[in-house]
Amino acid sequence: MQTLTREQLRKDEVDHYYQQTHLRHLLIRGCTILAPNEPDKLLHDQDILIIGRYIAAVGPSGTLSLNPLHLDKIITGKNRLVLPGLINAHTHSLENLLKATSPSLPLELWLVPLFGNSIEWSPHLVYLSTLLGALEMLKTGTTAVLDHLWTSAGVAGEYLDATMHAYHDAGIRAAVAPSIEDRDLVLEAGTRYGLHFPGHPFTDRFADWEPIEVQLEVLEQFIATWDNSANGRLRCFTGPSGIHWCSPQLLEACLNLTERYQTGMHLHAVETELQAAVIHETLGQGGIRYLEQMGLLRPGTSLAHTIWLDPGDLKILSRTGTTVVHNPISNLRLGSGRFPLSDALDQGVNIALGSDGSASNDRQNMFDVLKLTGLMHNLPQIDYRRWPQPATILQAATEGGATALGLPGELGRIEERQLADLILLDLDADAFVPLRDPYLHLIYCEHGTAIDGVIVNGEIVVEQGKMLNVDEAALRQEIREQCRFAMAQAPDSQTLLAHTNEILAQLDTLRQLFLQKK
């Protein structure tokens, strides 16, 4: 049977899909699911029938219409809370091997040593880095990821393929948006202000990479090859790196690719105060209005961070159906600022949540993100009735993330005809003892250690807390060996270190010049 596209799977076709006898039938029997209108906010003793990659039916145990002879596997749901899988809507998989590499620094400074890191990257190392992050996410309840993939070589086919092979092998749902850029307005501003930046992998990156026309060709081939593969589990987006890292011509080229292949777009937007100031000075307007003018803001586009907003920007984001991906941990780690979450929710902006890369978060655990989202916006200047509530936060990490992945209405709920991305949590775990309000337990108590089972696209990928598709011990051992080798191969250059420190000093001067104008 040929795999159906999302557009073809209308209601009658999903029904026909269920009738295919060769599809895997999986039953979760006697589990507990969230039910906000019930007295204890739970429905107990529920069955969930999964056929192929979809949820076929949900109801009280023993009431579902099914043929027991068709069942391939029954999962015991006793003392298990079943949730839609969490969705990490912004990360960078190359950074999974770069955790704990840098102290907290403003983003513009933090990027410089990151580009000068001591690892000599190979496609296989990229594969291992991606696989490591997928393992961490799956074992802590994340079933889907939007990877804004940057590499040390720009958009390079062998690195993109290695990333997709890793996500394929891990069994996670992934949308990969290769980061593409052709300018740096911050460095250009520094030159205008008379600053000198010595040679460095960060300042020289556009000259070191293939011409942007070649990178765009690689990007298109990547989308044509991988999009909607692995039975629809793997998607390809365009990923312009950010407003101040892309020329208007590059943004337009990404938009054209997005429309041609009917896919999504993901980019950074006004993450720091310096970015916002440079954008205003160079482009003559704020970043959000600039993106709207370019035609990039619409359903299917997601923006990471969006902290330094102008008045009226939230209305634009809401009106255009653009998704904002909130990354609270990296925002604090790099001192970028605070996204106005309460205001965004009030104005109807679709919100998703992300971990960001492990070099600016150090973990890929979305339960960390849930808790910090529930804490950092409880400010005295905001009416406490507008503080984000646990159910809203969980919805952002499920349905909000589904919209960022281009799957609104198809993913993020436990209902018929939803894609079967589910996690099972052990209610006997410490985080749920004694059990009170399950939403409060999930946001403030659980940290990914209660995950007992994970199902993605109807396939079991974690069972009794163990990965089924990856030999975890062998992966970690190989990463240790490969990283030792890669670090040994990298040049130990005192010149590089001196140039790194010089660029940091120059960028710090530039920050002071701009921020003193405020």
For each residue, the residues with C-beta under 8 A, 3 or more apart:
1: 20 22
2:
3: 228 231 232
4: 8 9 13 17
5: 8 9 228 232
6: 9 228 232 407 410
7: 262
8: 4 5 13
9: 4 5 6 13 14 17
10: 13 14
11: 14 15 417
12: 15 16
13: 4 8 9 10 16 17
14: 9 10 11 17 18 54 417
15: 11 12 18 19
16: 12 13 19 20
17: 4 9 13 14 20 23 51 52 54
18: 14 15 23 51 52 54 56
19: 15 16
20: 1 16 17 23 52
21: 70
22: 1
23: 17 18 20 51 52
24: 50 51 52 72 73 458 459
25: 49 50 51 66 70 71 72
26: 49 50 51 71 72 73 74 75 420 455 458 460
27: 47 48 49 50 64 66 71 73 74 75
28: 31 47 48 50 75 77 80 82 422 424
29: 47 61 74 75 76 77
30: 45 46 47 61 76 77 78
31: 28 45 46 47 48 77 78 80 81 82 424
32: 42 43 44 45 46 77 79 80 81 82 427
33: 42 43 46 48 58 81 82 83 414
34: 41 42 43 81 83 438 439
35: 38 41 42 43
36: 41 391 439
37:
38: 35 41 42 43
39:
40: 438
41: 34 35 36 38 437 438 439
42: 32 33 34 35 38 81 438
43: 32 33 34 35 38 46
44: 32
45: 30 31 32 60 61
46: 30 31 32 33 43 58 59 60 61 77 82
47: 27 28 29 30 31 57 58 59 60 61 62 63 64 77
48: 27 28 31 33 55 57 58 77 82 414 422
49: 25 26 27 55 56 57 58 64 66
50: 24 25 26 27 28 53 54 55 56 420 455 458
51: 17 18 23 24 25 26 54 56 458
52: 17 18 20 23 24 458
53: 50 231 232 233 419 420 457 458 459
54: 14 17 18 50 51 417 418 419 420 458
55: 48 49 50 58 414 415 416 417 418 419 420
56: 18 49 50 51 416
57: 47 48 49 64 65 66 416
58: 33 46 47 48 49 55 64 414 415 416
59: 46 47 63 64
60: 45 46 47 63
61: 29 30 45 46 47
62: 47
63: 47 59 60
64: 27 47 49 57 58 59
65: 57
66: 25 27 49 57 70 71
67: 70 71
68: 71
69:
70: 21 25 66 67
71: 25 26 27 66 67 68 74
72: 24 25 26
73: 24 26 27 460
74: 26 27 29 71
75: 26 27 28 29 424 453 460
76: 29 30 80
77: 28 29 30 31 32 46 47 48 80 82 424
78: 30 31
79: 32 426 427 428
80: 28 31 32 76 77 424 425 426 427 452 453
81: 31 32 33 34 42 424 425 427 432 438
82: 28 31 32 33 46 48 77 414 422 423 424 425
83: 33 34 86 141 394 398 414 422 423 425 442
84: 143 398 399 411 412 413 414 418 421 422 423
85: 141 142 143 144 173 398 421 422 423 454 455 456
86: 83 141 142 143 366 367 370 397 398 401 423
87: 142 143 144 145 146 352 353 366 397 398 400 401 402 404 405 411 412
88: 91 137 142 144 145 146 353 354 355 364 366 369 401
89: 145 146 302 323 325 352 353 354 400 401 404 405
90: 146 148 266 302 304 325 327 352 354 355 356
91: 88 95 133 145 146 147 148 354 355 356 357 358 364
92: 95 147 148 149 150 179 356 357 359
93: 96 126 129 130 133 147 149 163 166 357
94: 97 98 121 126 129 130 149 150 151 152 357
95: 91 92 98 99 129 357 358 359 360
96: 93 99 129 130 132 133 136 357 358 364
97: 94 119 125 128 129 132 358 479 483
98: 94 95 101 114 117 119 357 358 359
99: 95 96 358 359 362 363
100: 362
101: 98 113 114 117 359
102: 105 110 113 114 359
103:
104: 110 333 334 335
105: 102 109 110 334 335
106: 109 110 272 274 334 335 336 511
107: 110 111 271 272 275 334 336
108: 111 186 272 274 275 507 510 511
109: 105 106 112 504 507 508 511
110: 102 104 105 106 107 113 114 334 360
111: 107 108 114 115 202
112: 109 115 116 200 202 500 503 504 507
113: 101 102 110 116 117 500 504
114: 98 101 102 110 111 117 202 359
115: 111 112 152 200 201 202 205
116: 112 113 200 201 202 496 497 500
117: 98 101 113 114
118: 487 490 492
119: 97 98 125 483 486 487 490
120: 486 487 489 490
121: 94 125 126 151 152 153 159 486
122: 125 126 486
123: 126 127 158 159 161 162
124: 127 128 162 482
125: 97 119 121 122 128 129 482 483 486
126: 93 94 121 122 123 129 130 151 159 162 163 166
127: 123 124 130 131 162 163 165 166
128: 97 124 125 131 132 166 475 478 479 482
129: 93 94 95 96 97 125 126 132 133 166 479
130: 93 94 96 126 127 133 134 147 162 163 166 167 170
131: 127 128 134 135 166 169 170 470 475
132: 96 97 128 129 135 136 475 476 479
133: 91 93 96 129 130 136 137 145 358 364
134: 130 131 137 138 145 166 167 170 171 172 174 470
135: 131 132 138 139 170 467 470 472 475
136: 96 132 133 139 140 363 364 365
137: 88 133 134 140 142 143 145 172 364 365 366
138: 134 135 141 142 143 170 171 172 454 456 461 462 467
139: 135 136 448 451 454 462 465 467
140: 136 137 364 365 366 367 447 448 449 451
141: 83 85 86 138 366 367 423 425 448 451 454
142: 85 86 87 88 137 138 145 172 364 365 366
143: 84 85 86 87 137 138 172 173 421 422 423 454 455 456
144: 85 87 88 172 173 174 175 401 402 405 411 421 456
145: 87 88 89 91 133 134 137 142 167 172 173 174 175
146: 87 88 89 90 91 174 175 177 237 266 302 325 354 401 404 405
147: 91 92 93 130 163 167 174 175 176 177
148: 90 91 92 177 179 239 241 266 267 268 304
149: 92 93 94 159 160 163 176 177 178 179 239
150: 92 94 178 179 241
151: 94 121 126 154 155 156 159 160 178 179
152: 94 115 121 201
153: 121 156 159 208 209 210
154: 151 180 181 205 209 210 215
155: 151 160 178 179 180 209 210 215 216 218 219 222
156: 151 153 159 160 210 218
157: 160 161 218 221 222
158: 123 161 162
159: 121 123 126 149 151 153 156 162 163
160: 149 151 155 156 157 163 164 176 178 218 222 226
161: 123 157 158 164 165 222 226
162: 123 124 126 127 130 158 159 165 166
163: 93 126 127 130 147 149 159 160 166 167 176
164: 160 161 167 168 174 176 226 229 234
165: 127 161 162 168 169
166: 93 126 127 128 129 130 131 134 162 163 169 170
167: 130 134 145 147 163 164 170 172 174 176 234
168: 164 165 229 230 233 234
169: 131 165 166 469 470
170: 130 131 134 135 138 166 167 461 469 470
171: 134 138 233 456 457 459 461 468 469
172: 134 137 138 142 143 144 145 167 233 456 461
173: 85 143 144 145 233 234 405 421 456 457
174: 134 144 145 146 147 164 167 233 234 235
175: 144 145 146 147 234 235 236 237 264 266 405 406
176: 147 149 160 163 164 167 226 234 235 236 237 239
177: 146 147 148 149 236 237 238 239 264 265 266 267
178: 149 150 151 155 160 219 222 238 239
179: 92 148 149 150 151 155 239 240 241
180: 154 155 212 215 216 219 238 239 240 241 246 250 254
181: 154 184 206 240 241 242 245 246 250
182: 206 212 245 246 247 250
183: 188 206 244 245 246 247
184: 181 187 188 206 244 245
185: 188 189 244 245 278 279 282
186: 108 189 190 244 274 275 278 507 510
187: 184 190 191 197 203
188: 183 184 185 191 192 282
189: 185 186 192 193 278 281 282 510 514
190: 186 187 193 195 197 506 507 510
191: 187 188 194 195 197
192: 188 189
193: 189 190 510 513
194: 191
195: 190 191 506 509 510
196: 506
197: 187 190 191 200 203 502 503 506
198: 203 499 502 503
199: 203 204 499
200: 112 115 116 197 203 204 496 499 500 503
201: 115 116 152 204 205 208 496
202: 111 112 114 115 116 205 503
203: 187 197 198 199 200 503
204: 199 200 201 207 208
205: 115 154 201 202 208 209
206: 181 182 183 184 209
207: 204
208: 153 201 204 205
209: 153 154 155 205 206 215
210: 153 154 155 156 214 215 218
211: 214 215
212: 180 182 215 216 250
213: 216 217
214: 210 211 217 218
215: 154 155 180 209 210 211 212 218 219
216: 155 180 212 213 219 220 250 253 257
217: 213 214 220 221
218: 155 156 157 160 210 214 215 221 222
219: 155 178 180 215 216 222 223 238 257
220: 216 217 223 224 257 261
221: 157 217 218 224 225
222: 155 157 160 161 178 218 219 225 226 236
223: 219 220 226 227 236 238 257 261 263
224: 220 221 227 261
225: 221 222 229
226: 160 161 164 176 222 223 229 234 236
227: 223 224 234 235 236 261 263
228: 3 5 6 232 234 235
229: 164 168 225 226 232 233 234
230: 168 233 234 457
231: 3 53 457
232: 3 5 6 53 228 229 457
233: 53 168 171 172 173 174 229 230 456 457
234: 164 167 168 173 174 175 176 226 227 228 229 230
235: 174 175 176 227 228 263 264 405 406
236: 175 176 177 222 223 226 227 261 263
237: 146 175 176 177 258 263 264 265 266 406
238: 177 178 180 219 223 254 255 257 258 263 264 265 266
239: 148 149 176 177 178 179 180 254 265 266 267
240: 179 180 181 245 246 250 251 254 265 267
241: 148 150 179 180 181 245 246 267 268
242: 181 245 246 267 268 269 271 275
243: 246 267 268 269 270 275 279 283 287 290 291
244: 183 184 185 186 275 278 279 282 287
245: 181 182 183 184 185 240 241 242 268
246: 180 181 182 183 240 241 242 243 250 251 254 267
247: 182 183 250 251
248: 251 252 294
249: 252 253
250: 180 181 182 212 216 240 246 247 253 254
251: 240 246 247 248 254 255 294 296
252: 248 249 255 256 294
253: 216 249 250 256 257
254: 180 238 239 240 246 250 251 257 258 265
255: 238 251 252 258 259 265 294 295 296
256: 252 253 259 260
257: 216 219 220 223 238 253 254 260 261 263
258: 237 238 254 255 261 262 263 264 265 300
259: 255 256 262
260: 256 257
261: 220 223 224 227 236 257 258
262: 7 258 259
263: 223 227 235 236 237 238 257 258 300 406
264: 175 177 235 237 238 258 300 301 302 404 405 406
265: 177 237 238 239 240 254 255 258 296 300 301 302
266: 90 146 148 175 177 237 238 239 301 302 303 304 325 404
267: 148 177 239 240 241 242 243 246 296 301 303 304
268: 148 241 242 243 245 271 303 304 305
269: 242 243 287 288 291 303 304 305 306
270: 243 275 276 279 286 287 288 305 306 307 308 309
271: 107 242 268 275 304 305 306 307 308 336
272: 106 107 108 275 276 307 308 334 336 337
273: 276 277 308 337 514 515 518
274: 106 108 186 277 278 510 511 514 515
275: 107 108 186 242 243 244 270 271 272 278 279 287 308
276: 270 272 273 279 280 286 287 308
277: 273 274 280 281 514 515 517 518
278: 185 186 189 244 274 275 281 282 514
279: 185 243 244 270 275 276 282 283 285 286 287 290
280: 276 277 283 284 285 286
281: 189 277 278 514
282: 185 188 189 244 278 279
283: 243 279 280 287 290
284: 280
285: 279 280 289 290 293
286: 270 276 279 280 289 290 309 310 313
287: 243 244 269 270 275 276 279 283 290 291 308
288: 269 270 291 292 297 306 309 310 313 316 317
289: 285 286 292 293 310 313 316
290: 243 279 283 285 286 287 293 294
291: 243 269 287 288 294 296 297 303
292: 288 289 295 296 297 316 320
293: 285 289 290
294: 248 251 252 255 290 291
295: 255 292 298
296: 251 255 265 267 291 292 301
297: 288 291 292 301 316 317 320 322
298: 295 301 320 321 322
299: 320 321 322 403 408
300: 258 263 264 265 406
301: 264 265 266 267 296 297 298 320 322 323
302: 89 90 146 264 265 266 322 323 324 325 352 403 404
303: 266 267 268 269 291 306 317 322 323 324 325
304: 90 148 266 267 268 269 271 325 327 354 356
305: 268 269 270 271 325 326 327 331 336 339
306: 269 270 271 288 303 309 313 317 324 339
307: 270 271 272 331 336 337 338 339
308: 270 271 272 273 275 276 287 337
309: 270 286 288 306 313 314 340
310: 286 288 289 313
311:
312: 315 316
313: 286 288 289 306 309 310 316 317
314: 309 317 318 340 343 344 347 349
315: 312 318 319 347
316: 288 289 292 297 312 313 319 320 322
317: 288 297 303 306 313 314 320 322 324 344 347 349
318: 314 315 321 347 348 349
319: 315 316
320: 292 297 298 299 301 316 317
321: 298 299 318 350
322: 297 298 299 301 302 303 316 317 349 350
323: 89 301 302 303 350 351 352 400 403 404
324: 302 303 306 317 339 344 349 350 351 352
325: 89 90 146 266 302 303 304 305 351 352 353 354 404
326: 305 339 341 351 352 353 354 373 396
327: 90 304 305 330 331 353 354 355 356 361 369
328: 331 332 339 353 369 372 373 376
329: 332 333 355 356 360 361 363 368 369 372
330: 327 333 334 336 355 356 357 360 361
331: 305 307 327 328 334 336 337 338 339
332: 328 329 335 336 372 376
333: 104 329 330 360 361 362
334: 104 105 106 107 110 272 330 331 360
335: 104 105 106 332
336: 106 107 271 272 305 307 330 331 332
337: 272 273 307 308 331
338: 307 331 376 377
339: 305 306 307 324 326 328 331 344
340: 309 314 343 344
341: 326 344 345 351 373 377 388
342: 345 346 377 382 386 387 388
343: 314 340 346 347
344: 314 317 324 339 340 341 347 349 351
345: 341 342 348 349 351 388 392
346: 342 343 386
347: 314 315 317 318 343 344
348: 318 345
349: 314 317 318 322 324 344 345
350: 321 322 323 324 400 403 404
351: 323 324 325 326 341 344 345 396 400
352: 87 89 90 302 323 324 325 326 396 397 400 401 403 404
353: 87 88 89 325 326 327 328 366 369 370 373 393 396 397 400 401
354: 88 89 90 91 146 304 325 326 327 369
355: 88 90 91 327 329 330 358 361 363 364 365 366 368 369
356: 90 91 92 304 327 329 330 360 361
357: 91 92 93 94 95 96 98 330 360 361
358: 91 95 96 97 98 99 133 355 361 362 363 364
359: 92 95 98 99 101 102 114 362
360: 95 110 329 330 333 334 356 357
361: 327 329 330 333 355 356 357 358 364 368
362: 99 100 333 358 359
363: 99 136 329 355 358 368
364: 88 91 96 133 136 137 140 142 355 358 361
365: 136 137 140 142 355 368 369 447 448
366: 86 87 88 137 140 141 142 353 355 369 370 397 448
367: 86 140 141 370 371 442 446 447 448
368: 329 355 361 363 365 371 372 447
369: 88 327 328 329 353 354 355 365 366 372 373 397
370: 86 353 366 367 373 374 393 394 397 442 443
371: 367 368 374 375 443 444 447
372: 328 329 332 368 369 375 376
373: 326 328 341 353 369 370 376 377 388 393 396 443
374: 370 371 377 378 388 390 393 443 444
375: 371 372 378
376: 328 332 338 372 373
377: 338 341 342 373 374 382 387 388
378: 374 375 382 384 387
379: 382
380:
381:
382: 342 377 378 379 386 387
383: 386
384: 378 387
385:
386: 342 346 382 383
387: 342 377 378 382 384
388: 341 342 345 373 374 377 392 393
389: 392 393 439
390: 374 393 394 437 439 440 442 443 444
391: 36 394 395 439
392: 345 388 389 395 396
393: 353 370 373 374 388 389 390 396 397 443
394: 83 370 390 391 397 398 439 442 443
395: 391 392 398 399 400 412
396: 326 351 352 353 373 392 393 399 400 401
397: 86 87 352 353 366 369 370 393 394 400 401
398: 83 84 85 86 87 394 395 401 402 412 413
399: 84 395 396 402 403 408 411 412 413
400: 87 89 323 350 351 352 353 395 396 397 403 404 412
401: 86 87 88 89 144 146 352 353 396 397 398 404 405 412
402: 87 144 398 399 405 407 408 409 410 411 412
403: 299 302 323 350 352 399 400 406 407 408
404: 87 89 146 264 266 302 323 325 350 352 400 401
405: 87 89 144 146 173 175 235 264 401 402 411
406: 175 235 237 263 264 300 403
407: 6 402 403 410 411 412 419
408: 299 399 402 403
409: 402
410: 6 402 407 417 418 419
411: 84 87 144 399 402 405 407 418 419 421
412: 84 87 395 398 399 400 401 402 407 418
413: 84 398 399 418
414: 33 48 55 58 82 83 84 418 422
415: 55 58 418
416: 55 56 57 58
417: 11 14 54 55 410
418: 54 55 84 410 411 412 413 414 415
419: 53 54 55 407 410 411 457 458
420: 26 50 53 54 55 455 456 457 458
421: 84 85 143 144 173 411 455 456 457
422: 28 48 82 83 84 85 143 414 454 455
423: 82 83 84 85 86 141 143 451 453 454 455
424: 28 31 75 77 80 81 82 451 452 453 454 455
425: 80 81 82 83 141 429 432 446 450 451 452
426: 79 80 429 432 450 451 452
427: 32 79 80 81 432 435 450
428: 79 432 433
429: 425 426 432 433 446 449 450
430: 433 449
431: 441 445 446 447 449 450
432: 81 425 426 427 428 429 435 438 441 445 446 450
433: 428 429 430
434:
435: 427 432 438 441
436: 440 441
437: 41 390 440 441
438: 34 40 41 42 81 432 435 441 442
439: 34 36 41 389 390 391 394 442 443
440: 390 436 437 443 444 445
441: 431 432 435 436 437 438 444 445 446
442: 83 367 370 390 394 438 439 445 446
443: 370 371 373 374 390 393 394 439 440 446
444: 371 374 390 440 441
445: 431 432 440 441 442
446: 367 425 429 431 432 441 442 443 449 450
447: 140 365 367 368 371 431
448: 139 140 141 365 366 367 451
449: 140 429 430 431 446
450: 425 426 427 429 431 432 446
451: 139 140 141 423 424 425 426 448 454 462 465
452: 80 424 425 426 462 464 465
453: 75 80 423 424 460 462 463 464
454: 85 138 139 141 143 422 423 424 451 460 461 462
455: 26 50 85 143 420 421 422 423 424 458 459 460 461
456: 85 138 143 144 171 172 173 233 420 421 459 461
457: 53 171 173 230 231 232 233 419 420 421
458: 24 26 50 51 52 53 54 419 420 455
459: 24 53 171 455 456
460: 26 73 75 453 454 455 463 468
461: 138 170 171 172 454 455 456 467 468 469
462: 138 139 451 452 453 454 465 466 467 468
463: 453 460 466 468
464: 452 453
465: 139 451 452 462
466: 462 463 472
467: 135 138 139 461 462 470 472
468: 171 460 461 462 463
469: 169 170 171 461
470: 131 134 135 169 170 467 475
471: 474 475
472: 135 466 467 475 476
473: 476 477
474: 471 477 478
475: 128 131 132 135 470 471 472 478 479
476: 132 472 473 479 480
477: 473 474 480 481
478: 128 474 475 481 482
479: 97 128 129 132 475 476 482 483
480: 476 477 483 484
481: 477 478 484 485
482: 124 125 128 478 479 485 486
483: 97 119 125 479 480 486 487
484: 480 481 487 488
485: 481 482 488 489
486: 119 120 121 122 125 482 483 489 490
487: 118 119 120 483 484 490
488: 484 485
489: 120 485 486
490: 118 119 120 486 487
491: 496
492: 118
493: 496 497
494: 497 498
495: 498 499
496: 116 200 201 491 493 499 500
497: 116 493 494 500 501
498: 494 495 501 502
499: 198 199 200 495 496 502 503
500: 112 113 116 200 496 497 503 504
501: 497 498 504 505
502: 197 198 498 499 505 506
503: 112 197 198 200 202 203 499 500 506 507
504: 109 112 113 500 501 507 508
505: 501 502 508 509
506: 190 195 196 197 502 503 509 510
507: 108 109 112 186 190 503 504 510 511
508: 109 504 505 511 512
509: 195 505 506 512 513
510: 108 186 189 190 193 195 274 506 507 513 514
511: 106 108 109 274 507 508 514 515
512: 508 509 515 516
513: 193 509 510 516 517
514: 189 273 274 277 278 281 510 511 517 518
515: 273 274 277 511 512 518
516: 512 513
517: 277 513 514
518: 273 277 514 515
